[in-house]
Amino acid sequence: MPVTILITRPEPEAGRFAARLRTVCGPETEVLCAPVMRIAWRGTLPPLRGDEVLIFTSRHGVAGFCHQTAARDFTCYCVGEATAKAAHAQGLTAIACDGDAAALLDRIAQDAATGPFLHLRGAHVAADITGALQAAGHVAQETVVYDQQPQDMGEAARRALAGEGPVILPLMSPRSARLVFSQADHIHAPLFVAAISRNAAEAVPEGAAQKLSIAQRPDAEAMADAVHDLVKTAKRLEGGKRAQ
């Protein structure tokens, strides 16, 4: 049976990741976009003095900041390369870190950056970056510039999960994992999960996945590699079943 990759991250990232996976995994693999969240801009920026060091942990944070102000004369620390590219494209001076909050905080410490820091974030985050900076003696604040609002994954996704064919499920956050499994009425398909982090993996209900792997790095490139490996595993297992 054909293998389906079910992408549940918000748009426009879902479409970008789908295009990457179609290239990596080949045209014989079906890629279905079924976001379980949508991005909505919200919040108000605090008064900007001009000496803030900005922190972005997603491209949505960059877009949310730029949606509210035309000011661009800032240096910013970005969680990964993709976020740094988005910041640079907007005219910000961007420093790319190695993909997660711990690496971002380590880079700030290595650079002896002093702030004051301003974290532009979503309503739901996996790590308290502002609290960590304050605990280290820095002046730091945060502001929410977007929300990740739940949305229904749709009947096509539920049919894939209830079907006979293998489903590869990339999970980009613990929250997306929880939303997927709360919306899936019945999972019958052999399920192969690629998690971006251990925290995301731990949000998968025990026994729900036939195989669960964690990406080597918390970025889209490593996730694409993990998905590709799971596609090969699923096809091999399905081939063995047909041979029997």
C-alpha positions as CSV (number, residue, x, y, z in Angstrom):
1,M,0.0,0.0,0.0
2,P,1.2,3.6,-0.6
3,V,2.9,5.4,2.2
4,T,1.4,8.7,3.3
5,I,3.3,11.5,5.1
6,L,1.0,13.5,7.2
7,I,2.2,17.0,7.9
8,T,0.4,18.8,10.7
9,R,2.4,22.0,11.2
10,P,0.9,25.4,10.4
11,E,1.0,27.0,7.0
12,P,3.0,28.3,5.3
13,E,5.6,25.9,6.9
14,A,3.4,22.9,6.0
15,G,3.6,23.6,2.3
16,R,7.4,24.3,2.4
17,F,8.1,21.1,4.3
18,A,5.8,19.2,1.9
19,A,7.8,20.4,-1.0
20,R,11.1,19.4,0.7
21,L,9.7,15.9,1.4
22,R,8.4,15.4,-2.1
23,T,12.0,16.0,-3.3
24,V,13.6,13.8,-0.6
25,C,11.1,10.9,-0.6
26,G,10.1,10.8,-4.3
27,P,6.8,11.2,-6.1
28,E,5.5,7.7,-5.2
29,T,5.0,8.8,-1.6
30,E,1.8,10.7,-0.9
31,V,2.3,13.9,1.1
32,L,-0.8,15.3,2.9
33,C,-0.9,18.7,4.6
34,A,-3.3,18.7,7.5
35,P,-2.4,21.5,10.0
36,V,-3.6,21.2,13.5
37,M,-2.7,24.8,14.3
38,R,-3.0,28.2,12.5
39,I,-1.0,31.3,13.2
40,A,-2.8,34.5,14.3
41,W,-1.0,37.8,15.0
42,R,-1.6,39.2,18.4
43,G,0.0,41.3,21.2
44,T,1.6,44.7,21.3
45,L,5.3,45.5,21.3
46,P,6.7,47.3,24.4
47,P,8.3,50.7,23.8
48,L,11.6,50.1,21.9
49,R,14.6,52.0,23.0
50,G,16.8,50.8,20.1
51,D,19.4,49.0,22.1
52,E,17.5,45.7,22.6
53,V,19.0,42.4,21.5
54,L,16.1,40.5,20.0
55,I,15.5,36.8,20.4
56,F,13.5,34.8,17.8
57,T,12.7,31.1,18.3
58,S,10.6,30.8,15.1
59,R,10.1,32.5,11.8
60,H,6.6,33.4,13.0
61,G,8.3,35.5,15.8
62,V,10.2,37.4,13.1
63,A,7.0,38.0,11.1
64,G,5.1,39.0,14.1
65,F,7.7,41.6,15.1
66,C,8.0,43.0,11.6
67,H,4.2,43.1,11.4
68,Q,4.1,45.6,14.2
69,T,7.1,47.9,13.5
70,A,9.2,49.1,10.7
71,A,12.3,49.3,12.9
72,R,15.1,47.0,11.7
73,D,18.3,48.3,13.3
74,F,18.6,45.5,15.8
75,T,20.8,42.5,16.3
76,C,18.9,39.3,17.0
77,Y,19.7,35.8,18.1
78,C,17.8,33.2,16.2
79,V,17.1,29.6,17.3
80,G,18.3,28.2,13.9
81,E,19.4,28.9,10.4
82,A,15.9,29.1,8.9
83,T,14.8,31.7,11.5
84,A,18.0,33.6,10.9
85,K,17.4,33.7,7.2
86,A,13.9,35.0,7.7
87,A,15.3,37.8,10.0
88,H,18.1,38.7,7.6
89,A,15.5,38.9,4.8
90,Q,13.7,41.5,6.8
91,G,16.8,43.6,7.3
92,L,17.8,42.5,10.8
93,T,21.3,41.5,11.8
94,A,20.8,37.9,12.6
95,I,23.0,35.4,14.5
96,A,22.0,31.7,13.8
97,C,22.2,29.2,16.7
98,D,22.2,25.4,16.6
99,G,18.5,24.7,16.7
100,D,17.1,24.7,20.2
101,A,16.8,27.0,23.3
102,A,19.8,25.5,25.0
103,A,22.0,26.2,22.1
104,L,20.7,29.7,21.8
105,L,21.4,30.4,25.5
106,D,24.9,28.9,25.2
107,R,25.6,31.1,22.2
108,I,24.5,34.2,24.1
109,A,26.8,33.3,26.9
110,Q,29.7,32.5,24.6
111,D,29.3,35.9,22.9
112,A,29.1,37.6,26.3
113,A,26.1,39.5,25.0
114,T,24.6,41.7,27.7
115,G,21.2,42.8,26.3
116,P,18.8,44.1,27.3
117,F,17.0,41.1,25.7
118,L,13.6,41.0,24.2
119,H,12.1,37.6,23.2
120,L,9.4,37.8,20.5
121,R,7.5,34.6,20.9
122,G,4.3,32.7,20.4
123,A,1.6,32.1,23.0
124,H,2.9,28.6,23.5
125,V,6.6,27.9,24.0
126,A,8.6,24.8,25.1
127,A,11.3,26.7,27.0
128,D,11.4,29.7,29.3
129,I,14.3,31.6,27.6
130,T,13.5,34.9,29.3
131,G,13.5,33.3,32.7
132,A,16.8,31.7,32.0
133,L,18.3,35.0,31.0
134,Q,17.0,36.7,34.1
135,A,18.4,34.0,36.3
136,A,21.8,34.6,34.7
137,G,21.6,38.2,35.7
138,H,20.5,39.8,32.4
139,V,17.7,42.3,31.8
140,A,15.2,40.4,29.7
141,Q,11.6,40.6,28.8
142,E,9.3,38.8,26.4
143,T,6.2,39.6,24.4
144,V,3.8,37.4,22.6
145,V,3.4,38.5,18.9
146,Y,1.5,35.5,17.6
147,D,-0.7,32.7,18.7
148,Q,-0.8,29.1,17.5
149,Q,-4.6,28.5,17.5
150,P,-5.8,24.9,17.2
151,Q,-7.7,23.9,14.1
152,D,-9.2,20.7,12.9
153,M,-6.9,18.4,10.9
154,G,-9.7,17.5,8.5
155,E,-11.4,14.2,7.3
156,A,-8.6,13.3,4.8
157,A,-6.1,13.1,7.7
158,R,-8.5,11.1,9.8
159,R,-9.1,8.7,6.9
160,A,-5.4,8.2,6.4
161,L,-4.9,7.4,10.1
162,A,-7.9,5.0,10.1
163,G,-6.8,3.3,6.9
164,E,-4.6,0.3,6.1
165,G,-1.6,2.1,4.6
166,P,1.4,3.2,6.6
167,V,1.4,6.8,7.8
168,I,4.6,8.8,8.5
169,L,3.9,11.5,11.1
170,P,6.5,14.3,11.6
171,L,5.9,16.1,14.9
172,M,7.5,19.5,15.3
173,S,6.4,20.2,19.0
174,P,4.9,18.5,22.0
175,R,1.8,20.6,21.5
176,S,1.3,19.5,17.9
177,A,1.6,15.9,19.1
178,R,-1.1,16.4,21.7
179,L,-3.4,18.0,19.2
180,V,-3.0,15.3,16.6
181,F,-3.8,12.5,19.0
182,S,-6.7,14.4,20.6
183,Q,-8.3,14.8,17.1
184,A,-7.6,11.3,15.7
185,D,-10.8,9.3,16.5
186,H,-9.3,6.0,15.5
187,I,-5.8,5.1,14.4
188,H,-5.6,1.8,12.6
189,A,-2.8,2.6,10.1
190,P,0.7,1.5,10.9
191,L,2.1,4.7,12.4
192,F,5.7,5.8,12.1
193,V,6.6,9.0,14.0
194,A,9.5,11.4,13.5
195,A,9.8,13.7,16.5
196,I,11.9,16.9,16.4
197,S,12.9,16.5,20.1
198,R,12.7,14.2,23.0
199,N,9.9,16.4,24.5
200,A,7.9,16.0,21.3
201,A,8.5,12.2,21.4
202,E,7.3,12.0,25.0
203,A,4.0,13.5,24.0
204,V,3.2,10.5,21.8
205,P,0.9,8.1,23.6
206,E,2.5,4.9,24.6
207,G,2.0,2.2,22.0
208,A,0.6,4.6,19.4
209,A,3.5,4.3,17.0
210,Q,5.0,1.2,15.4
211,K,8.3,3.1,15.3
212,L,9.3,6.4,16.8
213,S,12.5,8.2,16.0
214,I,14.0,11.5,17.1
215,A,15.7,13.8,14.6
216,Q,19.5,14.1,15.0
217,R,19.0,17.9,15.2
218,P,16.0,20.0,15.9
219,D,15.6,21.5,12.4
220,A,13.7,20.8,9.2
221,E,16.7,19.3,7.4
222,A,17.2,16.6,10.1
223,M,13.4,16.0,10.3
224,A,13.3,15.4,6.5
225,D,16.1,12.9,6.9
226,A,14.3,11.2,9.7
227,V,11.1,11.1,7.7
228,H,13.0,9.6,4.7
229,D,14.4,6.9,6.9
230,L,10.9,6.0,8.2
231,V,9.5,5.9,4.7
232,K,12.1,3.3,3.7
233,T,11.3,1.4,6.9
234,A,7.6,1.4,6.3
235,K,8.0,0.3,2.7
236,R,10.3,-2.5,3.7
237,L,7.9,-3.7,6.4
238,E,4.9,-3.5,4.1
239,G,6.9,-5.4,1.4
240,G,7.6,-8.1,3.9
241,K,3.9,-8.5,4.7
242,R,3.0,-8.8,1.0
243,A,5.6,-11.4,0.5
244,Q,4.1,-13.5,3.2
